[in-house]
Amino acid sequence: MNKSEAKIILRDLAKYGKIAYSEHSIDQMINRNITTEDILYALMWGKIKSVEKNATHQNWKCKIIGKTVDEDELTILAAIYSETKTVIITVF
């Protein structure tokens, strides 16, 4: 998977709110006052910085750099398992 393919998948899933969150990402969101709207906004408008195959977990790990709704910097690590399943691993 390349950055363009990852961008299409992430934006499509963000558009329809079909994103799952790891427990770790939820904890990080609470600690940093990041909302699901912030995550979706960053996925829709952010830039895919890297995509790498994770053979252990059978997914594609993506690093997304974007902004929150309030224009604060936001970095997201997400795992794409398929065109219908993406999990937010962490946010910072």
C-alpha positions in Angstrom: 0.0 0.0 0.0 1.3 3.4 -0.8 0.5 6.8 0.7 -2.2 7.7 -1.9 -4.0 4.4 -1.3 -3.8 4.9 2.5 -5.2 8.4 2.1 -8.2 7.2 0.1 -9.0 4.5 2.6 -8.5 6.7 5.7 -10.6 9.6 4.3 -13.3 7.3 3.2 -13.6 5.6 6.6 -13.3 9.0 8.4 -16.1 10.4 6.2 -18.5 7.8 7.4 -17.2 7.6 11.0 -16.0 4.0 10.6 -12.9 4.3 12.8 -12.1 2.1 15.8 -10.0 3.2 18.7 -7.5 1.2 20.8 -7.7 1.6 24.6 -4.3 3.3 24.5 -5.6 5.9 22.0 -8.7 6.6 24.1 -6.5 7.2 27.1 -4.2 9.5 25.1 -7.3 11.4 23.7 -8.6 11.9 27.3 -5.1 13.0 28.6 -4.7 15.5 25.7 -8.3 16.7 25.3 -8.5 15.3 21.8 -12.0 14.6 20.6 -13.2 12.1 18.0 -14.1 15.1 15.8 -10.4 16.2 16.0 -9.3 12.7 14.9 -11.8 12.7 12.0 -10.7 16.2 11.0 -7.0 15.3 11.0 -7.7 12.1 9.0 -9.7 14.0 6.4 -7.3 16.9 6.0 -3.9 15.7 7.3 -1.0 14.4 5.4 0.1 10.8 5.3 3.8 10.9 6.4 4.5 7.1 6.2 3.0 3.8 5.5 4.7 0.5 6.4 3.6 -3.1 6.4 3.3 -4.7 9.9 3.6 -8.4 9.2 3.1 -9.3 12.9 -0.3 -7.8 13.0 -1.2 -8.2 9.3 -1.9 -4.5 8.8 -0.5 -1.3 7.4 0.8 1.2 10.0 0.3 4.8 9.0 1.6 8.1 10.5 -0.7 11.0 9.8 0.2 14.6 10.6 -2.7 17.0 10.8 -4.5 19.5 12.9 -7.4 19.4 15.3 -10.6 21.3 14.7 -9.0 24.2 16.8 -5.9 24.1 14.5 -3.6 22.5 17.1 -1.0 20.1 15.7 -2.0 16.4 15.9 -0.1 13.2 15.0 -2.0 10.0 14.6 -0.7 6.4 14.3 -3.4 4.3 12.7 -3.5 0.6 11.5 -5.3 -0.2 8.3 -6.4 -3.8 8.3 -8.6 -3.5 5.2 -10.7 -1.0 3.3 -13.4 -1.4 6.0 -11.3 -1.6 9.2 -9.0 1.0 10.6 -7.9 1.3 14.2 -6.4 4.4 15.8 -3.3 3.2 17.7 -2.3 6.4 19.4 -2.4 10.2 19.1 0.0 12.9 20.2 
